Every structure is written in structure tokens, then in C-alpha cells.
Amino acid sequence: MLAIFLVFGGNSLLTGQASKEKSVTTKISGPFRAKISPLQLEDKTEGTMLGRMAIFKTYEGDLAGTARGEMLTAGTAVQGSAGYVAVERVTGTLKGRKGSFALQHNGVMDRGAAQLVITVVPDSGTGELTGLKGKMAVRIEPDGNHFYDFEYTLP
């Protein structure tokens, strides 16, 4: 999958002035397990290619915790083409700092060519994760094991 990383800089969008707080970008990786379960979809039109799923994840490593969320999917009649959006709330520790934050997913498969962007929802961090900004990528190894690559900043 194509991973797109965004490093958040020190400029304030509201004032255009440089931030007084110095942020350091940290990169971590680790394994995770995911369970996806179908949920009832409101659109019951015959032949619809839409889907709705519950997400249950366990993250390990420098990001240790659990996540719960929901995913909406759209399939097509063309093999290898589909899309999904999802939001998950991660609760646990990030390099020892406790709190929670939300991740927003946008995934597209265009005839087998995949693009996935997973972004920390701005201002979603709580506890010791307040002010968290970042991007996550997902790697699925040939043996089926899942890994996250997380690039983030904290004040």
C-alpha cells in the first residue's frame, strides 16, 4: 500500500506565526491485530455494493492499546476496485504516555492499485496525548501479519 506521511511543522494556521513549542517528529512501528464484523446497513436496496463494519483492534509495541470504530465500504463490479472510509478511537499508551485519539481512514483500490491515508483527527488527543498530530500507514506481510508505521508529533 502507498503510505503518505505528513510531518506537521511549527506554524500556526490561525496567526501565521511560528509556534513557541518545539515539536519533535517520532516514528514507531509495531504489530496489530484487527477483527472486522459486519453491521446492519441502512441502504437495503437489492444489489447494493455498500457495506458497514465494526472495527476491533489491538495495538502492540510503542503504541499499546485497543481501538474501536466503524468502517463504510463501497464495492464495484470491476475486480480490484473498491473504497472505504473509517474512524477508530485508539485508547492506551504511546511511548508511555496515556490517553486516546481518533484515526480517520481513507482507502481506495483502483484496479488493484491501493492508496491508503490514515490521519490523526486534529485535536482528538486526550490525557497525555493532547495535541497529538500524525499519520499512520499499514503493512500486511505475506504471512498475513499486520503492522503499523506511525509518524507523529506531540507538544
C-alpha positions in Angstrom: 0.0 0.0 0.0 1.1 3.5 -0.7 1.9 5.3 2.6 1.7 9.0 2.6 3.3 10.7 5.6 2.9 14.3 6.6 5.2 16.0 9.0 3.5 18.7 11.0 5.5 21.8 11.2 5.6 24.6 13.8 3.5 27.3 12.0 0.2 28.3 13.5 -2.6 28.3 10.9 -4.5 31.0 12.8 -1.8 33.5 13.3 0.8 32.6 10.6 3.4 32.9 13.4 5.9 30.3 14.4 4.8 28.1 17.4 6.7 28.7 20.6 6.6 25.0 21.4 9.2 22.8 19.7 7.7 19.5 18.4 9.9 16.5 17.5 8.7 14.0 14.9 8.8 10.4 16.2 8.5 7.3 14.0 7.4 4.0 15.5 6.3 0.6 14.2 4.7 -2.4 15.7 2.2 -5.2 15.2 -1.6 -5.0 15.5 -4.5 -7.4 15.2 -7.8 -6.5 13.7 -11.2 -8.1 13.8 -13.9 -6.7 11.4 -17.5 -7.7 11.9 -20.5 -6.8 9.6 -23.1 -4.3 10.9 -26.6 -3.7 9.5 -26.6 -1.2 6.7 -29.4 1.3 6.3 -29.5 1.0 2.5 -31.2 -2.3 1.8 -31.6 -1.8 -1.9 -31.1 -5.1 -3.7 -27.7 -5.3 -5.4 -26.2 -2.5 -3.3 -22.4 -2.9 -3.1 -22.2 -0.9 0.1 -21.1 -2.3 3.5 -20.8 -1.3 7.1 -18.4 -2.9 9.6 -17.4 -2.7 13.2 -13.6 -2.5 13.8 -11.9 -4.0 16.9 -8.1 -3.7 17.1 -5.3 -4.4 19.5 -2.0 -2.4 19.0 1.3 -3.6 20.4 4.7 -2.1 20.8 5.3 1.6 21.4 1.6 2.1 20.7 -0.1 -0.3 23.1 -3.9 -0.4 23.5 -7.2 -1.1 21.8 -9.3 0.6 19.2 -13.0 0.5 18.3 -14.5 2.1 15.3 -16.7 1.8 12.2 -16.0 1.4 8.5 -18.1 2.1 5.4 -17.2 0.3 2.2 -18.2 0.6 -1.5 -17.5 -2.3 -3.9 -17.8 -2.2 -7.6 -18.4 -4.6 -10.5 -14.7 -4.2 -11.5 -12.4 -6.7 -9.9 -9.8 -4.9 -7.7 -11.7 -1.6 -7.4 -13.3 -0.5 -4.1 -13.2 2.1 -1.4 -13.6 2.6 2.3 -13.7 5.2 5.0 -13.4 4.6 8.7 -12.9 6.2 12.0 -11.4 4.5 15.1 -10.8 5.6 18.6 -7.5 4.3 20.0 -7.1 4.1 23.8 -3.9 3.2 25.5 -0.3 4.4 25.7 2.0 5.9 23.1 5.6 5.5 24.3 4.4 5.5 27.9 2.0 8.5 27.5 -1.6 7.6 28.4 -4.7 8.8 26.6 -6.8 8.3 23.5 -7.1 9.7 20.0 -9.1 9.2 16.8 -7.8 8.0 13.4 -9.5 8.7 10.2 -9.0 6.3 7.2 -9.5 6.9 3.5 -8.7 3.9 1.3 -9.1 3.4 -2.4 -8.3 0.4 -4.6 -8.2 1.3 -8.3 -8.0 -2.0 -10.3 -5.6 -3.4 -7.7 -3.5 -0.2 -7.1 -4.1 0.7 -3.4 -3.9 4.1 -1.7 -4.5 4.5 2.0 -4.3 7.6 4.1 -4.8 7.3 7.9 -4.6 10.6 9.8 -4.9 11.5 13.4 -8.1 13.6 13.7 -7.0 17.1 14.7 -7.5 17.9 18.5 -8.8 14.4 19.2 -6.0 13.5 21.6 -6.9 13.3 25.3 -4.9 13.0 28.5 -1.2 12.9 27.9 -1.8 12.6 24.2 -3.4 16.1 23.9 -2.0 17.9 20.9 -1.1 14.7 19.0 -0.7 15.1 15.3 0.3 12.4 12.8 -0.2 9.9 10.0 -0.2 6.1 10.1 0.5 3.5 7.4 -0.4 -0.2 7.5 1.7 -3.0 6.3 0.4 -6.5 5.7 3.2 -9.1 5.4 2.9 -12.1 3.0 2.3 -14.3 6.1 -0.8 -12.2 6.9 0.6 -10.4 9.9 -0.4 -6.7 10.2 2.0 -3.8 11.2 1.5 -0.1 11.8 4.1 2.6 10.9 3.2 5.8 12.9 4.8 9.1 12.4 3.6 11.7 14.9 4.4 14.8 16.9 3.4 15.7 20.5 4.0 19.1 22.1 
